[in-house]
Amino acid sequence: MPPSVEICVVCHRLRSSGSRNQDGDIFICVQCEADADQLLEIQDAIWPPAVVAGESTDEATTPAQP
């Protein structure tokens, strides 16, 4: 029996592998998941990490001095 084919909510293509959300109503194919992971890696390389609440922006972007 062939694997079931579903429509990816991101690329709108028929795909047989991917994942669903907890409710089972959203399907994202493996390729779109990989593209999202790559986008997040690129974004993390471009922008500094988020600032923790209560921490000044200088402390978040400037390394500690000895």
C-alpha positions as a Markdown table, in Angstrom:
| # | Residue | x | y | z |
|---|---|---|---|---|
| 1 | Met | 0.0 | 0.0 | 0.0 |
| 2 | Pro | 1.5 | 3.4 | -1.0 |
| 3 | Pro | 2.0 | 6.0 | 1.8 |
| 4 | Ser | -0.8 | 8.5 | 2.2 |
| 5 | Val | -0.4 | 11.8 | 0.4 |
| 6 | Glu | -1.2 | 15.1 | 2.0 |
| 7 | Ile | -1.0 | 18.8 | 1.0 |
| 8 | Cys | 1.7 | 20.8 | 2.8 |
| 9 | Val | 0.3 | 24.0 | 4.3 |
| 10 | Val | 3.5 | 25.9 | 3.4 |
| 11 | Cys | 4.3 | 24.9 | -0.2 |
| 12 | His | 0.9 | 23.5 | -1.1 |
| 13 | Arg | 2.4 | 20.4 | -2.8 |
| 14 | Leu | 1.3 | 16.9 | -2.4 |
| 15 | Arg | 3.8 | 15.1 | -0.1 |
| 16 | Ser | 3.9 | 11.7 | 1.6 |
| 17 | Ser | 6.3 | 12.5 | 4.5 |
| 18 | Gly | 6.2 | 15.3 | 7.0 |
| 19 | Ser | 4.6 | 16.0 | 10.4 |
| 20 | Arg | 1.3 | 17.2 | 11.8 |
| 21 | Asn | 0.6 | 19.5 | 14.8 |
| 22 | Gln | -1.0 | 18.1 | 18.0 |
| 23 | Asp | -4.5 | 18.6 | 16.7 |
| 24 | Gly | -3.7 | 16.8 | 13.4 |
| 25 | Asp | -5.1 | 19.6 | 11.2 |
| 26 | Ile | -1.8 | 21.1 | 10.0 |
| 27 | Phe | 0.6 | 19.1 | 7.8 |
| 28 | Ile | 4.1 | 20.4 | 7.0 |
| 29 | Cys | 6.3 | 18.4 | 4.6 |
| 30 | Val | 9.9 | 17.3 | 5.4 |
| 31 | Gln | 11.4 | 19.7 | 2.8 |
| 32 | Cys | 9.6 | 22.8 | 4.3 |
| 33 | Glu | 10.7 | 21.7 | 7.8 |
| 34 | Ala | 14.3 | 21.5 | 6.6 |
| 35 | Asp | 14.0 | 24.9 | 4.9 |
| 36 | Ala | 12.6 | 26.4 | 8.1 |
| 37 | Asp | 15.5 | 25.0 | 10.1 |
| 38 | Gln | 18.0 | 26.4 | 7.6 |
| 39 | Leu | 16.3 | 29.8 | 7.8 |
| 40 | Leu | 16.5 | 29.8 | 11.6 |
| 41 | Glu | 20.3 | 29.0 | 11.5 |
| 42 | Ile | 20.9 | 31.8 | 9.0 |
| 43 | Gln | 18.8 | 34.2 | 11.2 |
| 44 | Asp | 20.8 | 33.2 | 14.3 |
| 45 | Ala | 24.0 | 33.9 | 12.5 |
| 46 | Ile | 22.9 | 37.4 | 11.4 |
| 47 | Trp | 21.2 | 38.8 | 14.5 |
| 48 | Pro | 22.5 | 38.7 | 18.1 |
| 49 | Pro | 20.6 | 36.6 | 20.7 |
| 50 | Ala | 17.5 | 38.0 | 22.3 |
| 51 | Val | 17.9 | 40.0 | 25.5 |
| 52 | Val | 16.7 | 38.5 | 28.8 |
| 53 | Ala | 14.2 | 40.6 | 30.6 |
| 54 | Gly | 15.8 | 42.9 | 33.1 |
| 55 | Glu | 19.2 | 42.7 | 31.3 |
| 56 | Ser | 20.6 | 45.8 | 29.7 |
| 57 | Thr | 21.3 | 45.6 | 26.0 |
| 58 | Asp | 25.0 | 46.5 | 26.6 |
| 59 | Glu | 25.4 | 43.4 | 28.8 |
| 60 | Ala | 23.8 | 41.2 | 26.1 |
| 61 | Thr | 26.0 | 42.4 | 23.2 |
| 62 | Thr | 29.3 | 43.2 | 25.0 |
| 63 | Pro | 31.5 | 40.4 | 26.4 |
| 64 | Ala | 32.4 | 40.6 | 30.1 |
| 65 | Gln | 35.6 | 42.4 | 30.9 |
| 66 | Pro | 38.2 | 40.5 | 33.0 |
